[in-house]
Amino acid sequence: MKDIGQWLTTDLKAKIRKVFKPKYKQSLTDKELLIIAENLTGYMETIIKFKLRYENEKNNHDLQQA
C-alpha cells in the first residue's frame, strides 16, 4: 500500500517546518506536517475552484450581454 504522505518530500517538510514552527513554538512531527500540508492543499483547492467558478459565471454573463 502506498504511503498517503509520500508526496510530502523532505524539502517540502523543511519548508513547512520553517514557516509553521515559529507559529506553534515547538517542533512539529511528520504527522503534524502532513496534516498542515493536507489542510493547505484543501484550502488552495477551494480557492481555485471558487475562482474558476467565478470566472466561468462572469464569462457566461458577458456572453449573454453581447
C-alpha distances in whole Angstrom, upper triangle without the diagonal:
4,6,9,12,11,14,16,18,20,23,22,22,25,27,25,27,30,31,29,30,34,34,32,34,31,29,25,22,19,18,21,21,18,20,22,21,19,23,24,22,23,26,27,25,28,31,30,30,33,35,34,35,38,39,39,41,43,43,44,47,48,48,50,53,53
4,6,9,8,10,13,14,17,20,19,18,22,23,22,24,27,27,27,28,31,31,29,32,29,26,23,20,16,16,19,18,15,17,20,18,16,20,21,19,20,24,24,23,25,28,27,27,31,32,31,33,36,36,36,39,41,41,42,45,46,46,48,50,51
4,5,5,9,10,12,14,17,16,15,19,20,19,20,24,24,23,24,28,27,26,28,26,23,19,16,13,12,15,14,11,14,17,15,14,17,19,17,19,22,22,21,24,27,26,27,30,31,31,32,35,36,36,38,41,41,42,44,46,46,48,50,51
4,6,8,9,12,15,17,15,14,18,19,17,19,22,22,21,23,26,25,24,27,24,22,18,16,12,11,14,13,9,11,14,12,10,14,16,14,15,18,19,18,21,23,23,23,26,28,28,29,32,33,33,35,37,38,39,41,43,43,45,47,48
4,5,5,9,11,13,11,11,14,15,14,15,19,19,18,19,23,22,21,24,21,19,15,13,9,9,11,10,6,9,11,9,9,13,14,12,14,17,18,17,20,22,22,23,26,27,27,29,32,32,33,35,37,38,39,41,43,43,45,47,48
4,5,7,10,12,11,11,15,16,15,17,20,20,20,21,25,25,24,26,24,21,17,15,11,12,14,12,10,13,14,12,12,16,16,14,17,20,19,19,22,24,23,25,28,28,28,31,33,33,34,37,38,38,40,42,43,44,46,48,49
4,6,9,11,9,10,14,14,14,16,18,19,19,21,24,24,23,26,24,21,18,16,13,13,15,12,10,13,13,10,11,14,14,12,15,17,16,16,20,21,20,22,25,25,25,28,30,30,31,33,35,35,37,39,40,41,43,45,46
4,7,8,6,6,10,11,10,12,15,15,15,17,20,20,20,22,20,17,14,13,9,11,12,9,7,11,11,8,10,13,12,11,14,17,16,17,20,21,21,23,25,26,26,29,30,31,32,34,36,36,38,40,41,42,44,46,47
4,5,5,6,9,10,11,12,14,16,16,17,21,21,21,23,21,18,15,14,11,13,14,11,10,14,14,11,13,16,15,14,18,20,19,20,23,24,23,25,28,28,28,31,33,33,34,37,38,38,40,42,43,44,46,48,49
4,5,5,6,9,10,10,12,15,15,16,19,20,20,21,19,15,14,13,10,13,14,11,11,15,15,13,15,18,17,17,20,22,21,22,26,26,26,28,31,31,31,34,36,36,37,40,41,41,43,45,46,47,49,51,51
4,5,5,6,9,10,11,13,14,15,18,19,20,21,19,16,15,15,13,15,16,12,13,16,15,13,16,18,16,16,20,21,20,22,25,25,24,27,29,29,30,33,34,34,36,38,39,39,42,44,44,45,48,49,49
4,5,5,6,9,10,11,12,14,16,17,18,19,18,16,13,14,11,14,13,9,10,13,11,9,12,14,12,13,16,17,16,18,21,21,21,24,26,26,27,29,31,31,33,35,36,36,39,40,41,42,45,46,47
4,5,5,6,9,10,10,11,14,15,15,17,15,12,10,10,8,10,10,7,8,11,10,9,12,14,13,14,17,18,18,20,22,23,23,26,27,28,29,31,33,33,35,37,38,39,41,43,43,45,47,48,49
4,5,5,6,9,10,10,13,15,15,16,14,12,10,11,10,13,13,9,12,14,13,12,15,17,15,16,20,20,20,22,25,25,25,28,29,29,31,34,34,35,37,39,40,41,43,44,45,47,49,50,51
4,5,5,6,9,10,12,13,15,16,15,13,12,14,13,15,13,10,12,14,12,11,14,15,13,15,18,18,17,20,22,22,22,25,27,26,28,31,31,32,34,36,36,37,40,41,42,43,46,47,48
4,5,5,6,8,11,11,12,14,13,11,9,11,10,12,10,7,9,11,8,8,11,12,10,12,15,15,15,18,20,20,21,24,25,25,27,29,30,31,33,35,35,37,39,40,41,43,45,46,47
4,5,5,5,8,10,10,11,10,8,7,9,10,12,10,7,11,12,10,10,14,15,13,16,18,18,19,21,23,23,25,27,28,29,31,33,33,34,37,38,39,40,43,44,45,46,49,49,51
4,6,6,7,10,11,11,11,10,10,13,13,16,13,11,14,15,13,13,17,17,15,17,20,20,20,23,24,24,25,28,29,29,31,33,34,34,37,39,39,40,43,44,44,46,49,49,50
4,6,7,8,10,11,12,12,11,14,14,16,13,11,14,14,11,12,15,14,12,15,18,17,17,20,21,21,22,25,26,26,28,30,30,31,34,36,36,37,40,41,41,43,45,46,47
4,6,5,6,8,9,9,8,12,13,14,10,9,12,12,9,11,14,13,12,15,17,16,17,20,21,21,23,25,26,26,29,31,31,32,35,36,37,38,41,41,42,45,46,47,49
4,5,5,6,6,6,7,10,12,14,11,10,14,14,11,13,17,16,15,18,20,20,21,24,25,25,27,29,30,30,33,35,35,36,39,40,40,42,44,45,46,48,50,51,52
4,6,5,7,9,10,14,16,17,14,13,17,17,14,16,19,18,17,21,22,21,22,25,26,26,28,30,30,31,34,35,35,37,39,40,41,43,45,45,46,49,50,51,52
4,6,8,10,11,14,16,17,13,13,16,15,12,15,18,16,15,19,20,18,20,23,23,23,26,28,28,29,31,33,33,34,37,38,38,40,43,43,44,47,48,48,50
4,5,8,8,12,14,14,11,12,15,14,12,15,17,16,16,19,20,19,21,24,25,25,27,29,29,30,33,34,35,36,39,40,40,43,44,45,46,49,50,51,53
4,7,9,13,16,17,13,14,18,17,15,18,20,19,19,23,24,23,25,28,28,28,31,33,33,34,36,38,38,40,42,43,44,46,48,48,49,52,53,54,56
4,6,10,13,14,11,12,16,16,14,17,20,19,19,22,24,24,25,28,29,29,31,33,34,35,37,39,39,41,43,44,45,47,49,50,51,53,55,55,57
4,7,10,12,10,10,14,14,13,16,18,18,19,21,23,23,25,27,28,29,31,33,34,35,37,39,39,41,43,44,45,47,49,50,51,53,55,56,57
4,7,8,6,6,10,11,10,12,15,15,16,18,20,20,22,24,25,26,28,30,31,32,34,36,37,38,40,41,42,44,46,47,48,50,52,53,55
4,5,5,6,9,10,11,12,14,15,17,18,20,21,23,24,26,27,29,30,32,33,35,36,38,39,40,42,43,45,47,48,49,51,53,54,55
4,5,5,6,9,10,10,12,14,15,16,18,20,21,22,24,26,27,28,30,31,33,34,36,37,38,40,42,43,45,46,47,49,51,52,54
4,5,5,6,9,10,11,12,14,15,16,18,20,21,23,25,26,27,29,30,31,33,35,36,37,39,41,42,43,45,46,48,49,51,53
4,5,5,6,9,10,11,12,14,15,16,18,20,21,23,24,26,27,29,30,32,33,35,36,38,39,41,42,43,45,47,48,50,51
4,5,5,6,9,10,11,12,14,15,16,18,20,21,22,24,26,27,28,30,31,33,34,36,37,39,40,42,43,45,47,48,49
4,5,5,6,8,10,10,12,14,15,16,18,20,21,22,24,26,27,28,30,31,33,34,36,37,39,40,42,43,45,46,48
4,5,5,6,9,10,11,12,14,15,17,18,20,21,23,24,26,27,29,30,31,33,35,36,37,39,40,42,43,45,47
4,6,5,6,9,10,10,12,14,15,17,18,20,21,23,24,26,27,29,30,32,33,35,36,37,39,41,42,43,45
4,5,5,6,9,10,11,12,14,15,16,18,20,21,22,24,26,27,28,30,31,33,34,36,37,39,41,42,43
4,5,5,6,9,10,10,12,14,15,16,18,20,21,22,24,26,27,28,30,31,33,34,36,37,39,41,42
4,5,5,6,9,10,11,12,14,15,17,18,20,21,23,24,26,27,29,30,32,33,35,36,38,39,41
4,5,5,6,8,10,11,12,14,15,16,18,20,21,22,24,26,27,28,30,31,33,35,36,37,39
4,5,5,6,9,10,11,12,14,15,16,18,20,21,22,24,26,27,28,30,31,33,35,36,37
4,5,5,6,9,10,11,12,14,15,16,18,20,21,22,24,26,27,28,30,32,33,35,36
4,5,5,6,9,10,11,12,14,15,17,18,20,21,23,24,26,27,29,30,32,33,35
4,5,5,6,9,10,10,12,14,15,16,18,20,21,22,24,26,27,28,30,31,33
4,5,5,6,9,10,11,12,14,15,16,18,20,21,22,24,26,27,29,30,32
4,5,5,6,9,10,11,12,14,15,16,18,20,21,22,24,26,27,29,30
4,6,5,6,9,10,10,12,14,15,16,18,20,21,22,24,26,27,29
4,5,5,6,9,10,10,12,14,15,16,18,20,21,22,24,26,27
4,5,5,6,9,10,10,12,14,15,16,18,20,21,23,24,26
4,6,5,6,9,10,10,12,14,15,16,18,20,21,22,24
4,5,5,6,9,10,10,12,14,15,16,18,20,21,23
4,5,5,6,9,10,10,12,14,15,16,18,20,21
4,6,5,6,9,10,10,12,14,15,17,18,20
4,5,5,6,9,10,10,12,14,15,17,19
4,5,5,6,9,10,10,12,14,15,17
4,5,5,6,9,10,11,12,14,16
4,5,5,6,9,10,11,12,14
4,5,5,6,9,10,11,12
4,5,5,6,9,10,11
4,5,5,6,9,10
4,5,5,6,9
4,5,5,6
4,5,5
4,6
4
